[in-house]
Amino acid sequence: MTGDTRLATAGTGDVLSGVIAALLAQGVDPMWAAGLAAHVHGSAARLGPRRGMVAGDVVELLPQWLSAHA
């Protein structure tokens, strides 16, 4: 429920895969990792502009969202 059209650009799925991998590397259960990553990924993207966002922008927004919700 957190994602939107901002994530409909090339490479954002790779960013999601990276977030999942980071959670798995920390020992998070695979199902939880997938769900949490989708939430974090989508929530971070919503901090960006409505148009013109690319995958690298999502990567840069992840720390901002995580620090606000830690």
PDB file of N, CA, C and O in Angstrom, chain B, residues numbered from 101:
ATOM      1  N   MET B 101       0.809  -1.193   0.000  1.00  0.00           N
ATOM      2  CA  MET B 101       0.000   0.000   0.000  1.00  0.00           C
ATOM      3  C   MET B 101       0.858   1.265   0.000  1.00  0.00           C
ATOM      4  O   MET B 101       0.321   2.372  -0.030  1.00  0.00           O
ATOM      5  N   THR B 102       2.166   1.114   0.033  1.00  0.00           N
ATOM      6  CA  THR B 102       3.010   2.301   0.088  1.00  0.00           C
ATOM      7  C   THR B 102       3.555   2.709  -1.274  1.00  0.00           C
ATOM      8  O   THR B 102       3.965   3.857  -1.446  1.00  0.00           O
ATOM      9  N   GLY B 103       3.571   1.824  -2.219  1.00  0.00           N
ATOM     10  CA  GLY B 103       4.136   2.145  -3.525  1.00  0.00           C
ATOM     11  C   GLY B 103       3.160   2.917  -4.394  1.00  0.00           C
ATOM     12  O   GLY B 103       1.954   2.921  -4.147  1.00  0.00           O
ATOM     13  N   ASP B 104       3.695   3.566  -5.409  1.00  0.00           N
ATOM     14  CA  ASP B 104       2.854   4.251  -6.377  1.00  0.00           C
ATOM     15  C   ASP B 104       3.612   4.360  -7.701  1.00  0.00           C
ATOM     16  O   ASP B 104       4.616   3.678  -7.904  1.00  0.00           O
ATOM     17  N   THR B 105       3.134   5.205  -8.583  1.00  0.00           N
ATOM     18  CA  THR B 105       3.709   5.280  -9.928  1.00  0.00           C
ATOM     19  C   THR B 105       5.153   5.760  -9.941  1.00  0.00           C
ATOM     20  O   THR B 105       5.845   5.577 -10.942  1.00  0.00           O
ATOM     21  N   ARG B 106       5.621   6.362  -8.870  1.00  0.00           N
ATOM     22  CA  ARG B 106       7.022   6.789  -8.814  1.00  0.00           C
ATOM     23  C   ARG B 106       7.976   5.610  -8.966  1.00  0.00           C
ATOM     24  O   ARG B 106       9.124   5.781  -9.376  1.00  0.00           O
ATOM     25  N   LEU B 107       7.505   4.436  -8.639  1.00  0.00           N
ATOM     26  CA  LEU B 107       8.354   3.240  -8.722  1.00  0.00           C
ATOM     27  C   LEU B 107       8.293   2.563 -10.087  1.00  0.00           C
ATOM     28  O   LEU B 107       8.902   1.511 -10.281  1.00  0.00           O
ATOM     29  N   ALA B 108       7.577   3.145 -11.020  1.00  0.00           N
ATOM     30  CA  ALA B 108       7.434   2.558 -12.357  1.00  0.00           C
ATOM     31  C   ALA B 108       8.539   3.050 -13.293  1.00  0.00           C
ATOM     32  O   ALA B 108       8.274   3.515 -14.402  1.00  0.00           O
ATOM     33  N   THR B 109       9.775   2.937 -12.825  1.00  0.00           N
ATOM     34  CA  THR B 109      10.924   3.317 -13.644  1.00  0.00           C
ATOM     35  C   THR B 109      11.962   2.208 -13.593  1.00  0.00           C
ATOM     36  O   THR B 109      11.987   1.399 -12.666  1.00  0.00           O
ATOM     37  N   ALA B 110      12.801   2.188 -14.590  1.00  0.00           N
ATOM     38  CA  ALA B 110      13.832   1.149 -14.682  1.00  0.00           C
ATOM     39  C   ALA B 110      14.744   1.181 -13.456  1.00  0.00           C
ATOM     40  O   ALA B 110      15.213   2.239 -13.034  1.00  0.00           O
ATOM     41  N   GLY B 111      14.979   0.011 -12.907  1.00  0.00           N
ATOM     42  CA  GLY B 111      15.930  -0.126 -11.818  1.00  0.00           C
ATOM     43  C   GLY B 111      15.358  -0.113 -10.423  1.00  0.00           C
ATOM     44  O   GLY B 111      16.046  -0.493  -9.476  1.00  0.00           O
ATOM     45  N   THR B 112      14.110   0.314 -10.267  1.00  0.00           N
ATOM     46  CA  THR B 112      13.576   0.366  -8.908  1.00  0.00           C
ATOM     47  C   THR B 112      13.366  -1.035  -8.328  1.00  0.00           C
ATOM     48  O   THR B 112      13.438  -1.223  -7.113  1.00  0.00           O
ATOM     49  N   GLY B 113      13.110  -2.002  -9.184  1.00  0.00           N
ATOM     50  CA  GLY B 113      13.013  -3.383  -8.709  1.00  0.00           C
ATOM     51  C   GLY B 113      14.354  -3.892  -8.202  1.00  0.00           C
ATOM     52  O   GLY B 113      14.408  -4.691  -7.266  1.00  0.00           O
ATOM     53  N   ASP B 114      15.432  -3.430  -8.818  1.00  0.00           N
ATOM     54  CA  ASP B 114      16.768  -3.785  -8.343  1.00  0.00           C
ATOM     55  C   ASP B 114      17.017  -3.191  -6.958  1.00  0.00           C
ATOM     56  O   ASP B 114      17.645  -3.823  -6.109  1.00  0.00           O
ATOM     57  N   VAL B 115      16.526  -1.985  -6.739  1.00  0.00           N
ATOM     58  CA  VAL B 115      16.655  -1.361  -5.420  1.00  0.00           C
ATOM     59  C   VAL B 115      15.882  -2.191  -4.395  1.00  0.00           C
ATOM     60  O   VAL B 115      16.381  -2.447  -3.299  1.00  0.00           O
ATOM     61  N   LEU B 116      14.683  -2.605  -4.744  1.00  0.00           N
ATOM     62  CA  LEU B 116      13.881  -3.452  -3.847  1.00  0.00           C
ATOM     63  C   LEU B 116      14.621  -4.746  -3.536  1.00  0.00           C
ATOM     64  O   LEU B 116      14.665  -5.173  -2.382  1.00  0.00           O
ATOM     65  N   SER B 117      15.195  -5.363  -4.542  1.00  0.00           N
ATOM     66  CA  SER B 117      15.965  -6.600  -4.323  1.00  0.00           C
ATOM     67  C   SER B 117      17.122  -6.362  -3.365  1.00  0.00           C
ATOM     68  O   SER B 117      17.427  -7.213  -2.530  1.00  0.00           O
ATOM     69  N   GLY B 118      17.763  -5.213  -3.484  1.00  0.00           N
ATOM     70  CA  GLY B 118      18.865  -4.887  -2.589  1.00  0.00           C
ATOM     71  C   GLY B 118      18.416  -4.705  -1.154  1.00  0.00           C
ATOM     72  O   GLY B 118      19.115  -5.110  -0.225  1.00  0.00           O
ATOM     73  N   VAL B 119      17.257  -4.099  -0.967  1.00  0.00           N
ATOM     74  CA  VAL B 119      16.724  -3.935   0.394  1.00  0.00           C
ATOM     75  C   VAL B 119      16.383  -5.299   0.982  1.00  0.00           C
ATOM     76  O   VAL B 119      16.666  -5.557   2.152  1.00  0.00           O
ATOM     77  N   ILE B 120      15.783  -6.167   0.187  1.00  0.00           N
ATOM     78  CA  ILE B 120      15.485  -7.528   0.654  1.00  0.00           C
ATOM     79  C   ILE B 120      16.773  -8.241   1.040  1.00  0.00           C
ATOM     80  O   ILE B 120      16.849  -8.861   2.101  1.00  0.00           O
ATOM     81  N   ALA B 121      17.782  -8.155   0.184  1.00  0.00           N
ATOM     82  CA  ALA B 121      19.065  -8.820   0.460  1.00  0.00           C
ATOM     83  C   ALA B 121      19.706  -8.282   1.738  1.00  0.00           C
ATOM     84  O   ALA B 121      20.271  -9.047   2.519  1.00  0.00           O
ATOM     85  N   ALA B 122      19.621  -6.976   1.950  1.00  0.00           N
ATOM     86  CA  ALA B 122      20.194  -6.385   3.160  1.00  0.00           C
ATOM     87  C   ALA B 122      19.500  -6.917   4.410  1.00  0.00           C
ATOM     88  O   ALA B 122      20.153  -7.196   5.415  1.00  0.00           O
ATOM     89  N   LEU B 123      18.193  -7.056   4.345  1.00  0.00           N
ATOM     90  CA  LEU B 123      17.452  -7.599   5.489  1.00  0.00           C
ATOM     91  C   LEU B 123      17.764  -9.066   5.709  1.00  0.00           C
ATOM     92  O   LEU B 123      17.922  -9.507   6.848  1.00  0.00           O
ATOM     93  N   LEU B 124      17.854  -9.821   4.631  1.00  0.00           N
ATOM     94  CA  LEU B 124      18.204 -11.237   4.754  1.00  0.00           C
ATOM     95  C   LEU B 124      19.597 -11.413   5.362  1.00  0.00           C
ATOM     96  O   LEU B 124      19.819 -12.313   6.172  1.00  0.00           O
ATOM     97  N   ALA B 125      20.529 -10.550   4.967  1.00  0.00           N
ATOM     98  CA  ALA B 125      21.893 -10.613   5.492  1.00  0.00           C
ATOM     99  C   ALA B 125      21.932 -10.340   6.997  1.00  0.00           C
ATOM    100  O   ALA B 125      22.865 -10.749   7.688  1.00  0.00           O
ATOM    101  N   GLN B 126      20.915  -9.650   7.490  1.00  0.00           N
ATOM    102  CA  GLN B 126      20.826  -9.361   8.923  1.00  0.00           C
ATOM    103  C   GLN B 126      20.074 -10.445   9.679  1.00  0.00           C
ATOM    104  O   GLN B 126      19.882 -10.344  10.891  1.00  0.00           O
ATOM    105  N   GLY B 127      19.647 -11.486   8.965  1.00  0.00           N
ATOM    106  CA  GLY B 127      18.989 -12.610   9.606  1.00  0.00           C
ATOM    107  C   GLY B 127      17.481 -12.510   9.694  1.00  0.00           C
ATOM    108  O   GLY B 127      16.853 -13.297  10.403  1.00  0.00           O
ATOM    109  N   VAL B 128      16.883 -11.560   8.992  1.00  0.00           N
ATOM    110  CA  VAL B 128      15.429 -11.427   8.999  1.00  0.00           C
ATOM    111  C   VAL B 128      14.819 -12.584   8.206  1.00  0.00           C
ATOM    112  O   VAL B 128      15.326 -12.951   7.146  1.00  0.00           O
ATOM    113  N   ASP B 129      13.741 -13.151   8.718  1.00  0.00           N
ATOM    114  CA  ASP B 129      13.022 -14.226   8.034  1.00  0.00           C
ATOM    115  C   ASP B 129      12.667 -13.776   6.610  1.00  0.00           C
ATOM    116  O   ASP B 129      12.254 -12.635   6.406  1.00  0.00           O
ATOM    117  N   PRO B 130      12.828 -14.665   5.635  1.00  0.00           N
ATOM    118  CA  PRO B 130      12.596 -14.267   4.236  1.00  0.00           C
ATOM    119  C   PRO B 130      11.226 -13.635   3.957  1.00  0.00           C
ATOM    120  O   PRO B 130      11.149 -12.650   3.222  1.00  0.00           O
ATOM    121  N   MET B 131      10.172 -14.167   4.513  1.00  0.00           N
ATOM    122  CA  MET B 131       8.847 -13.582   4.269  1.00  0.00           C
ATOM    123  C   MET B 131       8.734 -12.193   4.891  1.00  0.00           C
ATOM    124  O   MET B 131       8.182 -11.278   4.280  1.00  0.00           O
ATOM    125  N   TRP B 132       9.256 -12.037   6.103  1.00  0.00           N
ATOM    126  CA  TRP B 132       9.253 -10.726   6.745  1.00  0.00           C
ATOM    127  C   TRP B 132      10.129  -9.757   5.970  1.00  0.00           C
ATOM    128  O   TRP B 132       9.770  -8.592   5.796  1.00  0.00           O
ATOM    129  N   ALA B 133      11.273 -10.231   5.507  1.00  0.00           N
ATOM    130  CA  ALA B 133      12.193  -9.376   4.752  1.00  0.00           C
ATOM    131  C   ALA B 133      11.519  -8.844   3.488  1.00  0.00           C
ATOM    132  O   ALA B 133      11.648  -7.664   3.161  1.00  0.00           O
ATOM    133  N   ALA B 134      10.808  -9.706   2.786  1.00  0.00           N
ATOM    134  CA  ALA B 134      10.138  -9.286   1.552  1.00  0.00           C
ATOM    135  C   ALA B 134       9.064  -8.245   1.838  1.00  0.00           C
ATOM    136  O   ALA B 134       8.988  -7.230   1.147  1.00  0.00           O
ATOM    137  N   GLY B 135       8.245  -8.483   2.836  1.00  0.00           N
ATOM    138  CA  GLY B 135       7.179  -7.541   3.178  1.00  0.00           C
ATOM    139  C   GLY B 135       7.704  -6.224   3.706  1.00  0.00           C
ATOM    140  O   GLY B 135       7.232  -5.159   3.311  1.00  0.00           O
ATOM    141  N   LEU B 136       8.681  -6.291   4.597  1.00  0.00           N
ATOM    142  CA  LEU B 136       9.261  -5.073   5.157  1.00  0.00           C
ATOM    143  C   LEU B 136       9.978  -4.270   4.081  1.00  0.00           C
ATOM    144  O   LEU B 136       9.869  -3.044   4.040  1.00  0.00           O
ATOM    145  N   ALA B 137      10.702  -4.951   3.219  1.00  0.00           N
ATOM    146  CA  ALA B 137      11.408  -4.267   2.135  1.00  0.00           C
ATOM    147  C   ALA B 137      10.427  -3.554   1.214  1.00  0.00           C
ATOM    148  O   ALA B 137      10.673  -2.420   0.805  1.00  0.00           O
ATOM    149  N   ALA B 138       9.325  -4.205   0.885  1.00  0.00           N
ATOM    150  CA  ALA B 138       8.323  -3.565   0.023  1.00  0.00           C
ATOM    151  C   ALA B 138       7.760  -2.315   0.685  1.00  0.00           C
ATOM    152  O   ALA B 138       7.551  -1.298   0.024  1.00  0.00           O
ATOM    153  N   HIS B 139       7.519  -2.391   1.975  1.00  0.00           N
ATOM    154  CA  HIS B 139       6.993  -1.226   2.702  1.00  0.00           C
ATOM    155  C   HIS B 139       8.012  -0.086   2.724  1.00  0.00           C
ATOM    156  O   HIS B 139       7.682   1.054   2.400  1.00  0.00           O
ATOM    157  N   VAL B 140       9.241  -0.398   3.103  1.00  0.00           N
ATOM    158  CA  VAL B 140      10.291   0.623   3.190  1.00  0.00           C
ATOM    159  C   VAL B 140      10.563   1.231   1.819  1.00  0.00           C
ATOM    160  O   VAL B 140      10.677   2.449   1.688  1.00  0.00           O
ATOM    161  N   HIS B 141      10.666   0.396   0.811  1.00  0.00           N
ATOM    162  CA  HIS B 141      10.939   0.819  -0.568  1.00  0.00           C
ATOM    163  C   HIS B 141       9.858   1.788  -1.055  1.00  0.00           C
ATOM    164  O   HIS B 141      10.164   2.860  -1.577  1.00  0.00           O
ATOM    165  N   GLY B 142       8.615   1.406  -0.880  1.00  0.00           N
ATOM    166  CA  GLY B 142       7.513   2.250  -1.321  1.00  0.00           C
ATOM    167  C   GLY B 142       7.399   3.531  -0.520  1.00  0.00           C
ATOM    168  O   GLY B 142       7.121   4.593  -1.075  1.00  0.00           O
ATOM    169  N   SER B 143       7.612   3.435   0.778  1.00  0.00           N
ATOM    170  CA  SER B 143       7.522   4.619   1.634  1.00  0.00           C
ATOM    171  C   SER B 143       8.626   5.615   1.323  1.00  0.00           C
ATOM    172  O   SER B 143       8.386   6.822   1.282  1.00  0.00           O
ATOM    173  N   ALA B 144       9.819   5.122   1.107  1.00  0.00           N
ATOM    174  CA  ALA B 144      10.937   6.001   0.763  1.00  0.00           C
ATOM    175  C   ALA B 144      10.668   6.691  -0.569  1.00  0.00           C
ATOM    176  O   ALA B 144      10.941   7.883  -0.714  1.00  0.00           O
ATOM    177  N   ALA B 145      10.141   5.966  -1.531  1.00  0.00           N
ATOM    178  CA  ALA B 145       9.866   6.549  -2.843  1.00  0.00           C
ATOM    179  C   ALA B 145       8.854   7.675  -2.752  1.00  0.00           C
ATOM    180  O   ALA B 145       8.912   8.625  -3.532  1.00  0.00           O
ATOM    181  N   ARG B 146       7.938   7.583  -1.821  1.00  0.00           N
ATOM    182  CA  ARG B 146       6.907   8.626  -1.690  1.00  0.00           C
ATOM    183  C   ARG B 146       7.478   9.944  -1.178  1.00  0.00           C
ATOM    184  O   ARG B 146       6.798  10.970  -1.208  1.00  0.00           O
ATOM    185  N   LEU B 147       8.712   9.921  -0.713  1.00  0.00           N
ATOM    186  CA  LEU B 147       9.377  11.162  -0.299  1.00  0.00           C
ATOM    187  C   LEU B 147       9.914  11.933  -1.502  1.00  0.00           C
ATOM    188  O   LEU B 147      10.246  13.114  -1.397  1.00  0.00           O
ATOM    189  N   GLY B 148       9.994  11.262  -2.629  1.00  0.00           N
ATOM    190  CA  GLY B 148      10.561  11.872  -3.830  1.00  0.00           C
ATOM    191  C   GLY B 148       9.539  12.619  -4.661  1.00  0.00           C
ATOM    192  O   GLY B 148       8.351  12.642  -4.342  1.00  0.00           O
ATOM    193  N   PRO B 149      10.018  13.225  -5.728  1.00  0.00           N
ATOM    194  CA  PRO B 149       9.112  13.982  -6.605  1.00  0.00           C
ATOM    195  C   PRO B 149       8.131  13.059  -7.327  1.00  0.00           C
ATOM    196  O   PRO B 149       8.431  11.887  -7.553  1.00  0.00           O
ATOM    197  N   ARG B 150       6.987  13.573  -7.680  1.00  0.00           N
ATOM    198  CA  ARG B 150       5.969  12.770  -8.371  1.00  0.00           C
ATOM    199  C   ARG B 150       6.410  12.375  -9.773  1.00  0.00           C
ATOM    200  O   ARG B 150       5.999  11.330 -10.278  1.00  0.00           O
ATOM    201  N   ARG B 151       7.232  13.189 -10.402  1.00  0.00           N
ATOM    202  CA  ARG B 151       7.679  12.907 -11.768  1.00  0.00           C
ATOM    203  C   ARG B 151       9.193  13.029 -11.855  1.00  0.00           C
ATOM    204  O   ARG B 151       9.814  13.822 -11.148  1.00  0.00           O
ATOM    205  N   GLY B 152       9.763  12.229 -12.733  1.00  0.00           N
ATOM    206  CA  GLY B 152      11.184  12.329 -13.002  1.00  0.00           C
ATOM    207  C   GLY B 152      12.089  11.579 -12.043  1.00  0.00           C
ATOM    208  O   GLY B 152      13.309  11.719 -12.120  1.00  0.00           O
ATOM    209  N   MET B 153      11.530  10.794 -11.150  1.00  0.00           N
ATOM    210  CA  MET B 153      12.354  10.047 -10.210  1.00  0.00           C
ATOM    211  C   MET B 153      12.938   8.817 -10.892  1.00  0.00           C
ATOM    212  O   MET B 153      12.274   8.164 -11.698  1.00  0.00           O
ATOM    213  N   VAL B 154      14.186   8.511 -10.559  1.00  0.00           N
ATOM    214  CA  VAL B 154      14.847   7.314 -11.082  1.00  0.00           C
ATOM    215  C   VAL B 154      15.294   6.453  -9.905  1.00  0.00           C
ATOM    216  O   VAL B 154      15.222   6.877  -8.752  1.00  0.00           O
ATOM    217  N   ALA B 155      15.752   5.253 -10.203  1.00  0.00           N
ATOM    218  CA  ALA B 155      16.118   4.298  -9.161  1.00  0.00           C
ATOM    219  C   ALA B 155      17.135   4.864  -8.177  1.00  0.00           C
ATOM    220  O   ALA B 155      17.033   4.624  -6.974  1.00  0.00           O
ATOM    221  N   GLY B 156      18.101   5.602  -8.673  1.00  0.00           N
ATOM    222  CA  GLY B 156      19.109   6.186  -7.789  1.00  0.00           C
ATOM    223  C   GLY B 156      18.513   7.138  -6.770  1.00  0.00           C
ATOM    224  O   GLY B 156      19.036   7.279  -5.665  1.00  0.00           O
ATOM    225  N   ASP B 157      17.432   7.784  -7.135  1.00  0.00           N
ATOM    226  CA  ASP B 157      16.745   8.670  -6.195  1.00  0.00           C
ATOM    227  C   ASP B 157      16.161   7.873  -5.034  1.00  0.00           C
ATOM    228  O   ASP B 157      16.193   8.318  -3.887  1.00  0.00           O
ATOM    229  N   VAL B 158      15.632   6.698  -5.337  1.00  0.00           N
ATOM    230  CA  VAL B 158      15.066   5.853  -4.280  1.00  0.00           C
ATOM    231  C   VAL B 158      16.168   5.444  -3.315  1.00  0.00           C
ATOM    232  O   VAL B 158      15.980   5.477  -2.099  1.00  0.00           O
ATOM    233  N   VAL B 159      17.313   5.062  -3.857  1.00  0.00           N
ATOM    234  CA  VAL B 159      18.453   4.686  -3.014  1.00  0.00           C
ATOM    235  C   VAL B 159      18.817   5.829  -2.073  1.00  0.00           C
ATOM    236  O   VAL B 159      19.083   5.602  -0.893  1.00  0.00           O
ATOM    237  N   GLU B 160      18.828   7.035  -2.583  1.00  0.00           N
ATOM    238  CA  GLU B 160      19.180   8.193  -1.767  1.00  0.00           C
ATOM    239  C   GLU B 160      18.110   8.532  -0.736  1.00  0.00           C
ATOM    240  O   GLU B 160      18.424   9.130   0.293  1.00  0.00           O
ATOM    241  N   LEU B 161      16.867   8.168  -0.983  1.00  0.00           N
ATOM    242  CA  LEU B 161      15.785   8.451  -0.056  1.00  0.00           C
ATOM    243  C   LEU B 161      15.661   7.417   1.062  1.00  0.00           C
ATOM    244  O   LEU B 161      15.051   7.699   2.094  1.00  0.00           O
ATOM    245  N   LEU B 162      16.223   6.239   0.874  1.00  0.00           N
ATOM    246  CA  LEU B 162      16.115   5.184   1.881  1.00  0.00           C
ATOM    247  C   LEU B 162      16.658   5.620   3.250  1.00  0.00           C
ATOM    248  O   LEU B 162      15.957   5.448   4.248  1.00  0.00           O
ATOM    249  N   PRO B 163      17.872   6.176   3.341  1.00  0.00           N
ATOM    250  CA  PRO B 163      18.364   6.588   4.670  1.00  0.00           C
ATOM    251  C   PRO B 163      17.484   7.647   5.330  1.00  0.00           C
ATOM    252  O   PRO B 163      17.304   7.638   6.547  1.00  0.00           O
ATOM    253  N   GLN B 164      16.943   8.547   4.537  1.00  0.00           N
ATOM    254  CA  GLN B 164      16.068   9.594   5.077  1.00  0.00           C
ATOM    255  C   GLN B 164      14.835   8.968   5.713  1.00  0.00           C
ATOM    256  O   GLN B 164      14.452   9.342   6.822  1.00  0.00           O
ATOM    257  N   TRP B 165      14.215   8.028   5.028  1.00  0.00           N
ATOM    258  CA  TRP B 165      13.017   7.387   5.576  1.00  0.00           C
ATOM    259  C   TRP B 165      13.380   6.545   6.793  1.00  0.00           C
ATOM    260  O   TRP B 165      12.686   6.577   7.809  1.00  0.00           O
ATOM    261  N   LEU B 166      14.474   5.791   6.683  1.00  0.00           N
ATOM    262  CA  LEU B 166      14.866   4.911   7.794  1.00  0.00           C
ATOM    263  C   LEU B 166      15.210   5.699   9.041  1.00  0.00           C
ATOM    264  O   LEU B 166      14.852   5.286  10.144  1.00  0.00           O
ATOM    265  N   SER B 167      15.896   6.821   8.897  1.00  0.00           N
ATOM    266  CA  SER B 167      16.258   7.608  10.089  1.00  0.00           C
ATOM    267  C   SER B 167      15.028   8.218  10.738  1.00  0.00           C
ATOM    268  O   SER B 167      15.001   8.401  11.955  1.00  0.00           O
ATOM    269  N   ALA B 168      14.019   8.532   9.957  1.00  0.00           N
ATOM    270  CA  ALA B 168      12.789   9.091  10.509  1.00  0.00           C
ATOM    271  C   ALA B 168      11.929   8.037  11.200  1.00  0.00           C
ATOM    272  O   ALA B 168      11.045   8.376  11.987  1.00  0.00           O
ATOM    273  N   HIS B 169      12.185   6.756  10.910  1.00  0.00           N
ATOM    274  CA  HIS B 169      11.346   5.681  11.445  1.00  0.00           C
ATOM    275  C   HIS B 169      12.134   4.657  12.258  1.00  0.00           C
ATOM    276  O   HIS B 169      11.666   3.538  12.467  1.00  0.00           O
ATOM    277  N   ALA B 170      13.304   5.028  12.708  1.00  0.00           N
ATOM    278  CA  ALA B 170      14.129   4.094  13.492  1.00  0.00           C
ATOM    279  C   ALA B 170      13.781   4.147  14.962  1.00  0.00           C
ATOM    280  O   ALA B 170      14.378   3.428  15.764  1.00  0.00           O
TER     281      ALA B 170
END
